């Protein structure tokens, strides 16, 4: 199989550098992707998010979504020498006269994501994820001038932004946008494009629990593997609100992890909207299922870090203290001093507000008026078990009142002394009819909330980054950069909050 065909691959898949970067841990990836252009690009490019290495033209590691699509196209019969997943740096050499499709994955193509819109509002500049994606897209358009038969197809977790704004997609030169889990529909759509058929600009892909999830063929960036899909709790602000949660079997998870291990990716990140609900039902967990999966992972030779991503308060409540402690121990592995971070979606301490935006199932089994107290209790249980909860809060939810903001602010202050991170973010609605929240909407109460939250982040954020770097064996230059520039970055935020609040 030729690695450098003179006339290019028929299908080329890539992603912008905010996704296709050689992050060592998910925590580092979150820090990197959340930055704006106010941070010097050379610092991001060289120290925080260096390029993924390649073998020939093919990327050694790639975002999980591209790996799933790659596997689906190969399983559908596309010859292996017709397809390449490449880094942005290798893209010009991979596209040629034979190329018909360039597929791009994006996390935040228009800079509308909650995290990025918050950081651009607070620190200035533009969303780094948006800038890098649009820069990549400009490179593809230049290639298309020499190869006019190429179709530009965009998917990934941020595709909803372009689907909502087809005019922006057209303006940026995007031929087609694929939304949702696409492995089931993409092979047919790609075949149609290769045959010269016309497709709508926006294609909404469908996926159900009975559809096959193809195992990845090559390693994923940050060792990310899925353990569940969907969520299904119905929250108005979530793109997966109406996609029921489906569990991948332990064998399917282990197969993907072994593929990563074969490429010397020893750290695992478990992709799930609620890791503690693995194997359980819509509103209740199955602790034995998660513990069994973690034990199976720990039995694999070569595994180093295991990282959870997201958790819901109600699922945490279904674990006993002993089960939580055992879960944390299995995540830690040989790193006994590691505090395992996990993103916990509290969203607001006002149960009435959360119910009003479709969050009633998220609060089960707690009474609406008990939501704040229940969250406090479960967060503290996680801390005692050995986790560092990374609490997410949403500002600007429809119907939010000053009392709601003050209730959440007091809720944050009452966590004083706990080992937690707290990140309030601006609402980025998935419904075009709802106006997004922005810097101009910040009241003194919102600024007090941010100040209260960042007191925890100022204390623990750099410690968490150093810990993750150490456990993942990050290069000394990356550790040195965090030690040198991290305090300066936090000093800027401290000054901002002091002035505004």
Secondary structure, DSSP 4 states (H G I P E B T S, - for coil): --SS-TT--SEEEEE-TTTSB--SSHHHHHHHHT-BTTS-HHHIIIIISPBPPEETTEESSB-HHHHHHHHHHHHTT--GGGEEE--GGGHHHH--TT--EEEEE-S-TTS-SHHHHHHHHHH-S-BHHHHHHHHHHHHHHHHHHH-TT-EEEEESTTHHHHHH-HHHHHHTT--EEEES--HHHHHHHHHHHHTT----SEEE----TTS--PPPSS-BGGGEEESEE-B-S--TT-TTTTSB-EEPPHHHHHHHHHHHHHTT---EEEE-S-GGGTTS-SS---HHHHHHHHHHHHTSTT---EEE-EE-HHHHTTS-HHHHHHHHHHHHTT-TTPPEEEEEEEE-S-HHHHHHTT-HHHHTTS-GGGHHHHHHHHHHHHHHHTEEEEEEEEES-TT--HHHHHHHHHHHHTTTTS--EEEEEE---SSTTSPPP-GGG--HHHHHHHHHHHHHHHHHHHHHHHHHHHHHT--HHHHHHHHHHHHHHHHHHHHHHHHH-
